[in-house]
Amino acid sequence: MEQILRLLAARRYPEVARLARARLAAGGDQADPDLRTVYGLALGGCGELTAALAELHQVALLCPHEPHPGLDLLPILRAAGRERDIEPCLLAALANRPHAALVALALARFYREAGRPREALPMARQAVDLSPESGEAQRTIAWILADLGDLAASVWHSRRAVALDPADAAAWSNLGVALTDLGRHEEGEQAHDRALGLAADQPRIRVNRAVNLLAQGRMAEGWADYEWRLRLPGHTGLPADRLLPDLSTGVALAGRTILITHEDGLGDTIQFARFVPLLADTGARILAHAPPALERLFRTLDRRITVLPGTAALPEFDYHCPYTSLPRAFGVGLTSIPAAPYLFADSALATVWRERLRHASGSAVRRIGLVWAGQARPWLEGYGALDGRRSMLLADFAPLAAVPGIVWVSLQKSAADREFVLELDLFRRQHGVAICDPMGEVRDFADTAAIIDGLDGVISVDTSVAHLAAAMGKPVFLLDRFDTCWRWLRDRTDNPWYPSVTIFRQERIGDWSRPMGLIARTMLNPTVPFGAPNSAC
């Protein structure tokens, strides 16, 4: 058996299956659950999932009080890149042993990680019902409820989790996140501090605490904790000892080469690009990576900056710094944020798009851009649920149909082209409003900026387009979700990052009626126009 286990650890599944099958065929080990488990795992490793599950089911019958052995197959499937087999494996295990809390918990986590929180919730509830004294089950359902926007219930289950296991740092951190999202920042900070007291070296806990501090406007502390994101798995392969230090240390940068790198969110990169020209003021040579969507646009930042395509090979550099680390390097606080505008449309491109809009929209008094949905980013765990909370339907913009003298311009880039076209057409017919949709001809954010240049303003949910319009100095009405992103702060309708932004925030999670109604009334008020009509149109 020792030889078989060594082969199993080495992932030599065909050999393990052959040896285990021979021993089972000899007849003396039929009731040996360990051998039959190894055989089932080897079959799974060989890709024979049906046979593997049948064998592991027999083991489950032999050992009804032990965890289902199908759970041991999951790491084998993941290591082989066979994530598609995980769900049927777990469903089969649950069907074989429907009262297995651990299987239900594993299935809940699988659905949550796959961006399917609504399917995860009943599995998590089953796990909690079967094992109400399990802190792990309580923590998991709290996690899923937060994804679905039920923050009060998430707080309740998180408190239950930490009561059952006060040493569970992740549960304390989850509690801190839910409290922060509810706007209870001081309580959230206390929960994060408890988590750090148990696991001070955990990057995710540090980042969660950073979001709380930044939302309170406590920038210096927040930036320091936020740097821990660079230690998250798979985040960056660049050397930590060459990360750009705080400029307050007096580091000499003249003549040095600094590489600026993009992380993930386009909005983040747009927001923090304002610091790149300031870095060029130090006399350093600046190489700024830009993803394809931003490459042309970022050439308007500063002539001293070399914009590198996102696919460019890694150049030689003295220091590197992600865009999102630039505020830390500059030690920026709420009163020292470099002002917008700092991004600009290409003048020739803006002229082209202005003519296109004039032909499409006629002699409208005002032209206003609309964005109602973000990017789900399915590759980021849990981000799809967040995108669902910040996104709207075009139908939610119905109150704006009562505002006269406006042609609405869609700035919405949609992957679901057919559904998007149908949504636009239905809105036009139901409300009798004019909506231009130029986005089919848009290559990247340089084109989007050129369109925005010819608009009087933009109404948008929290997306990269809102960042772009605000970075250009255009008036922006921001439709903000209840559990707002840290950058928009709390309890204010203005924003120090973008003076041209006015925030209209949900009072209840998922309810856009009040902020949308406020926008419509604001635009109907002749004494509070949404930007002066653009005379160039």
C-alpha positions in Angstrom: 0.0 0.0 0.0 2.9 2.3 0.7 4.1 2.0 -2.9 0.7 2.8 -4.2 0.3 5.9 -2.1 3.7 7.1 -3.3 2.7 6.6 -6.9 -0.6 8.4 -6.2 1.2 11.4 -4.7 3.4 11.5 -7.9 0.2 11.6 -10.0 1.1 8.3 -11.8 -2.6 7.4 -12.0 -2.5 4.6 -14.6 0.0 2.7 -12.5 -2.0 3.2 -9.3 -5.2 2.0 -11.0 -3.4 -1.1 -12.3 -1.9 -2.1 -9.0 -5.1 -1.3 -7.0 -7.2 -3.2 -9.5 -5.0 -6.2 -9.2 -5.2 -6.3 -5.4 -8.9 -5.9 -5.5 -9.3 -8.7 -8.1 -7.3 -11.0 -5.8 -10.3 -10.8 -3.5 -8.7 -10.1 -0.1 -9.1 -6.3 0.0 -12.7 -5.8 -1.2 -13.7 -4.3 2.1 -10.6 -2.1 2.5 -12.0 1.5 2.1 -8.5 3.0 1.9 -7.6 0.8 -1.1 -10.9 1.4 -2.8 -10.6 5.1 -2.2 -7.1 5.1 -3.8 -8.5 3.1 -6.8 -11.4 5.6 -7.2 -9.1 8.5 -7.1 -6.7 6.9 -9.7 -9.7 6.3 -12.0 -10.6 9.9 -11.7 -7.1 11.0 -12.4 -7.2 8.8 -15.6 -10.3 10.6 -16.7 -12.7 7.8 -16.0 -15.1 10.0 -13.9 -18.2 7.7 -14.0 -16.2 4.7 -12.8 -14.4 6.8 -10.2 -17.6 8.1 -8.7 -19.2 4.6 -8.6 -16.2 3.3 -6.7 -16.1 6.2 -4.3 -19.8 5.8 -3.7 -19.2 2.3 -2.5 -16.6 3.6 -0.1 -19.1 6.1 1.2 -21.5 3.2 1.9 -18.8 1.4 3.7 -17.9 4.5 5.8 -21.2 6.4 6.4 -19.7 8.5 9.2 -16.7 9.7 7.3 -16.4 12.6 4.9 -17.4 11.6 1.4 -14.3 10.5 -0.5 -15.4 12.4 -3.6 -14.0 15.5 -1.9 -10.6 14.0 -2.2 -11.0 13.9 -6.0 -11.4 17.6 -6.3 -7.7 18.6 -6.0 -6.9 15.9 -8.6 -9.4 17.3 -11.0 -8.2 20.9 -10.4 -4.5 19.9 -10.9 -5.5 18.3 -14.2 -7.4 21.4 -15.4 -10.7 19.6 -15.4 -12.8 22.1 -13.6 -15.8 21.0 -15.7 -15.8 17.7 -13.9 -16.0 19.2 -10.4 -19.7 20.1 -10.4 -20.9 16.6 -11.5 -18.5 15.1 -9.0 -20.0 17.1 -6.1 -23.6 16.6 -7.3 -23.1 12.9 -7.4 -21.5 12.9 -3.9 -24.4 15.0 -2.6 -27.0 12.6 -4.2 -25.2 9.6 -2.6 -25.1 11.3 0.8 -27.6 14.1 0.8 -27.0 14.9 4.5 -23.3 15.5 4.0 -22.6 19.1 5.2 -19.1 19.1 3.9 -20.2 18.2 0.4 -22.9 20.9 0.4 -20.3 23.4 1.6 -17.8 22.4 -1.1 -20.6 22.8 -3.7 -21.5 26.2 -2.3 -17.9 27.3 -2.6 -17.6 26.0 -6.2 -20.7 27.9 -7.3 -19.5 31.1 -5.6 -16.1 30.9 -7.2 -17.7 30.2 -10.5 -19.7 33.5 -10.2 -23.0 31.7 -9.5 -23.9 33.0 -6.0 -27.6 32.4 -6.4 -26.9 28.6 -6.9 -24.4 28.8 -4.1 -26.8 30.1 -1.5 -29.1 27.0 -1.1 -26.1 24.8 -0.8 -24.7 27.0 1.9 -28.0 27.1 3.7 -28.0 23.3 3.6 -24.5 23.1 5.1 -25.6 25.5 7.9 -28.8 23.5 8.6 -26.8 20.3 8.7 -24.0 21.7 10.8 -25.1 24.9 12.6 -22.2 24.8 14.9 -19.7 24.9 12.1 -17.9 28.3 11.9 -16.7 27.4 8.4 -20.3 27.0 7.2 -21.4 30.2 8.8 -18.4 32.1 7.3 -19.2 30.6 3.8 -22.9 31.6 3.8 -21.9 35.1 5.1 -19.5 35.4 2.2 -22.2 34.4 -0.3 -24.9 36.7 1.2 -22.5 39.6 0.9 -22.1 38.8 -2.8 -25.9 38.9 -3.2 -26.1 42.2 -1.4 -27.8 41.0 1.7 -25.3 42.7 4.0 -27.4 42.6 7.2 -27.7 38.8 6.9 -24.0 38.6 6.1 -23.2 40.5 9.2 -25.4 38.2 11.3 -23.7 35.0 10.0 -20.3 36.5 10.3 -20.9 37.3 13.9 -22.1 33.8 14.4 -18.9 32.5 12.7 -16.6 34.5 15.0 -18.6 33.4 18.0 -18.1 29.8 17.1 -14.5 30.2 16.2 -12.9 33.4 17.6 -9.6 32.4 16.1 -10.9 32.5 12.5 -9.2 35.5 11.0 -11.1 35.1 7.7 -14.4 35.3 9.5 -13.4 38.5 11.3 -12.3 40.0 7.9 -15.6 39.0 6.3 -17.4 40.7 9.1 -15.3 43.8 8.6 -16.1 43.9 4.8 -19.9 43.5 5.4 -19.9 46.3 8.1 -17.8 48.6 5.8 -20.3 48.0 2.9 -23.1 48.9 5.3 -21.3 52.2 6.0 -20.5 51.2 9.6 -16.8 52.0 9.1 -15.7 52.1 12.7 -17.2 48.7 13.6 -15.7 47.4 10.3 -12.3 48.7 11.2 -12.5 47.0 14.6 -13.3 43.7 13.0 -10.4 44.1 10.6 -8.1 44.8 13.5 -9.2 41.6 15.2 -8.4 39.7 12.0 -5.0 41.3 11.7 -4.3 40.4 15.4 -4.8 36.8 14.3 -3.1 36.8 10.9 -1.1 40.0 10.4 0.7 38.6 7.4 -2.4 37.7 5.3 -2.5 40.0 2.2 -6.3 39.7 1.7 -7.0 40.8 5.2 -4.7 43.8 4.8 -6.3 44.8 1.5 -9.8 44.5 3.0 -8.7 46.8 5.9 -7.2 49.2 3.3 -10.6 49.6 1.6 -12.2 50.5 4.9 -9.5 53.1 5.7 -9.6 54.6 2.2 -13.4 54.9 2.3 -13.0 56.9 5.5 -10.6 59.2 3.7 -7.6 58.0 5.8 -5.3 57.8 2.9 -1.8 57.5 4.4 -2.8 54.3 6.4 -4.9 53.0 3.6 -2.2 53.2 0.9 0.2 51.3 3.1 -2.2 48.4 3.6 -3.3 48.5 0.0 0.2 47.7 -1.1 -0.3 44.2 0.3 -2.3 43.3 -2.8 1.0 42.9 -4.6 1.6 39.8 -2.4 -1.6 38.1 -3.5 -1.0 35.0 -5.6 -0.3 35.6 -9.2 -0.4 39.4 -8.8 3.0 40.4 -10.1 6.3 38.8 -11.0 8.3 42.0 -10.9 11.0 42.3 -8.2 9.7 43.7 -4.9 13.1 45.4 -4.1 12.7 47.6 -7.2 9.2 48.8 -6.4 9.2 52.6 -6.5 9.7 53.9 -2.9 7.8 56.8 -1.3 9.1 60.0 -2.8 9.1 61.5 0.6 12.3 59.4 1.3 14.2 61.8 -1.0 15.0 59.1 -3.6 16.8 60.6 -6.6 14.9 59.8 -9.8 16.6 62.1 -12.3 17.9 60.0 -15.2 16.4 56.8 -13.8 14.0 54.7 -15.8 10.6 54.0 -14.2 8.2 51.4 -15.6 4.5 52.0 -14.8 2.4 48.9 -15.0 -1.4 48.2 -15.5 -3.0 45.8 -13.0 -6.6 44.9 -13.8 -9.3 47.6 -13.7 -9.3 50.1 -16.6 -11.0 52.7 -14.3 -8.3 52.4 -11.7 -5.6 53.0 -14.4 -7.5 56.0 -15.7 -7.9 57.4 -12.2 -4.3 57.2 -11.2 -2.8 58.1 -14.6 -2.9 61.7 -13.3 0.3 61.0 -11.4 2.4 59.9 -14.3 3.2 63.5 -15.6 4.2 64.4 -12.1 6.6 61.5 -12.0 8.1 62.8 -15.3 8.7 66.2 -13.5 11.3 64.4 -11.4 13.5 64.1 -14.4 13.0 60.3 -14.6 12.4 58.5 -17.9 8.9 57.2 -17.8 7.8 54.0 -19.6 4.0 53.6 -19.1 2.4 50.3 -20.0 -1.1 50.6 -21.3 -3.6 47.8 -22.2 -4.8 47.9 -25.8 -8.0 49.8 -24.9 -6.0 52.7 -23.4 -2.9 52.8 -25.5 -3.9 55.5 -28.0 -5.7 57.6 -25.3 -2.7 57.6 -23.0 -0.6 59.3 -25.6 -2.4 62.5 -24.6 -1.0 62.3 -21.1 2.4 64.0 -21.6 4.9 64.1 -24.5 7.7 63.2 -22.1 6.1 59.8 -21.5 6.8 56.7 -23.6 3.6 54.7 -23.8 4.3 51.0 -24.2 1.7 48.6 -25.6 0.4 46.1 -23.0 1.9 43.3 -25.1 5.4 44.9 -25.2 8.4 42.9 -23.9 9.6 43.9 -20.5 12.1 46.7 -20.9 15.1 47.5 -18.7 14.1 49.7 -15.7 15.4 51.0 -12.4 12.1 51.1 -10.6 8.6 49.8 -11.4 5.3 51.0 -10.0 1.7 50.0 -10.8 -0.6 52.9 -11.6 -2.6 52.0 -8.4 0.6 52.4 -6.2 1.3 55.9 -7.5 -0.9 57.6 -4.8 1.2 55.8 -2.2 4.4 56.9 -3.8 3.3 60.5 -3.8 1.8 60.3 -0.3 -1.4 61.9 -1.6 -4.3 62.8 0.8 -7.8 64.1 0.3 -6.5 67.7 0.0 -3.5 67.0 -2.3 -5.1 65.1 -5.2 -3.9 66.4 -8.6 -6.8 67.9 -10.3 -8.6 66.9 -13.5 -8.6 67.4 -16.4 -5.5 65.4 -17.4 -6.8 63.3 -20.3 -7.9 64.7 -23.6 -9.4 63.6 -26.8 -7.3 63.8 -30.0 -8.6 66.9 -31.7 -8.8 65.4 -35.2 -10.6 62.4 -33.9 -13.0 64.6 -31.9 -13.9 66.5 -35.0 -14.7 63.3 -36.9 -16.9 62.1 -34.1 -18.6 65.5 -33.6 -19.7 65.4 -37.3 -21.0 61.9 -36.9 -23.0 62.8 -33.9 -24.4 66.0 -35.6 -25.7 63.9 -38.4 -27.2 61.3 -36.1 -28.8 63.6 -33.5 -29.8 66.7 -35.5 -30.3 70.0 -33.7 -30.7 68.7 -30.1 -30.1 71.2 -27.4 -28.0 68.8 -25.4 -26.3 65.5 -26.0 -25.8 63.3 -22.9 -23.9 60.0 -22.8 -25.3 57.0 -21.0 -23.7 54.0 -19.4 -25.7 51.5 -17.5 -23.6 48.4 -17.0 -20.1 47.5 -16.1 -17.7 44.6 -17.0 -18.4 41.4 -15.2 -14.7 40.2 -15.3 -15.5 36.5 -14.8 -11.8 35.7 -14.2 -11.9 37.6 -10.9 -13.5 35.6 -8.1 -16.7 37.3 -6.8 -16.4 40.2 -9.2 -19.5 39.2 -11.2 -21.7 39.6 -8.2 -20.3 43.1 -7.5 -20.8 44.0 -11.1 -24.4 42.9 -10.8 -24.9 45.3 -7.8 -23.4 48.3 -9.7 -25.1 47.7 -13.0 -28.5 48.6 -14.1 -30.9 47.9 -17.0 -31.5 50.5 -19.6 -35.2 50.4 -18.6 -34.1 51.9 -15.2 -33.4 55.1 -17.1 -37.1 55.6 -18.0 -37.5 58.7 -15.8 -35.0 60.5 -18.1 -37.5 60.2 -21.0 -39.4 63.1 -19.5 -36.5 65.5 -19.9 -36.9 67.4 -23.2 -34.4 68.7 -25.7 -31.9 65.9 -25.3 -30.4 63.2 -27.6 -29.0 60.4 -25.5 -25.8 58.8 -26.7 -25.0 55.3 -25.7 -21.5 54.8 -24.5 -22.2 51.2 -23.5 -19.9 48.6 -24.9 -21.7 45.3 -24.8 -20.5 41.8 -25.5 -24.1 40.5 -25.9 -24.7 42.4 -29.1 -28.1 41.0 -30.1 -29.6 41.5 -26.6 -28.1 45.0 -26.4 -29.6 46.0 -29.7 -33.0 44.6 -28.7 -32.8 46.5 -25.3 -32.0 49.8 -27.1 -34.8 49.3 -29.6 -37.4 48.4 -26.9 -36.4 51.5 -24.9 -36.7 53.8 -28.0 -40.2 52.4 -28.8 -41.6 52.4 -25.3 -40.4 55.9 -24.4 -40.2 57.7 -27.7 -36.7 59.0 -27.1 -33.8 59.4 -29.4 -30.7 57.3 -28.5 -27.7 57.3 -30.7 -25.5 54.2 -30.6 -22.1 54.9 -32.1 -20.3 52.2 -30.1 -20.2 49.6 -32.9 -17.6 51.8 -34.6 -15.5 52.4 -31.4 -12.1 50.8 -31.4 -10.8 51.8 -28.0 -11.0 54.6 -25.3 -9.5 57.1 -27.7 -12.7 56.9 -29.8 -14.8 57.0 -26.6 -12.9 60.1 -25.5 -13.5 61.7 -28.9 -17.3 61.0 -28.6 -17.4 62.4 -25.0 -15.6 65.5 -26.2 -18.7 66.4 -28.2 -21.1 65.7 -25.4 -22.5 68.0 -22.7 -22.1 65.4 -20.0 -22.3 61.8 -19.1 -24.7 59.8 -16.8 -23.1 56.5 -15.8 -22.9 53.8 -13.2 -19.4 53.3 -11.7 -17.4 52.2 -14.7 -14.3 53.1 -16.6 -16.3 55.5 -18.9 -17.3 57.5 -15.8 -13.6 57.8 -14.9 -12.7 58.8 -18.4 -15.4 61.5 -18.7 -14.4 62.9 -15.3 -10.7 62.8 -16.1 -11.5 64.9 -19.2 -13.3 67.4 -16.9 -16.8 66.7 -18.4 -19.8 66.9 -16.0 -20.7 63.4 -14.8 -23.7 62.3 -12.9 -22.6 59.1 -11.2 -25.2 56.5 -10.3 -23.5 54.8 -7.3 -24.5 51.5 -5.6 -25.3 51.5 -1.9 -22.1 49.6 -0.9 -20.0 52.3 -2.7 -16.4 51.8 -3.9 -13.9 53.4 -1.5 -12.9 56.1 -4.0 -16.4 57.8 -3.9 -16.2 58.1 -0.1 -19.4 58.2 2.0 -22.0 60.8 2.9 -21.1 63.3 0.1 -22.3 64.1 -3.4 -19.0 65.5 -4.6 -15.7 63.8 -5.0 -12.1 65.1 -4.4 -10.7 62.9 -7.2 -13.1 64.4 -9.8 -14.5 67.9 -9.3 -16.9 67.5 -12.2 -18.7 64.5 -10.7 -22.0 64.6 -8.8 -22.9 61.4 -7.0 -26.4 60.0 -6.8 -26.3 57.0 -4.5 -28.7 54.2 -3.7 -30.4 54.4 -0.3 -31.3 50.7 -0.5 -29.3 47.9 -2.2 -30.6 47.2 -5.6 -33.0 50.1 -5.7 -32.1 52.7 -8.4 -35.4 54.5 -8.4 -34.5 57.3 -6.0 -31.1 58.3 -7.5 -32.6 58.1 -11.0 -35.5 60.2 -10.0 -33.2 62.8 -8.5 -31.2 63.0 -11.7 -34.4 63.4 -13.7 -35.6 66.2 -11.5 -32.2 67.9 -11.5 -32.1 67.9 -15.3 -35.7 69.3 -15.5 -34.8 72.2 -13.2 -33.8 75.1 -15.6 -31.7 76.7 -12.9 -29.5 73.7 -12.5 -28.5 72.7 -16.1 -26.4 69.6 -16.7 -23.6 71.6 -18.3 -24.1 74.4 -20.8 -25.1 73.2 -24.2 -22.0 72.4 -26.3 -21.8 75.2 -28.9 -19.6 73.1 -31.2 -22.4 70.6 -31.8 
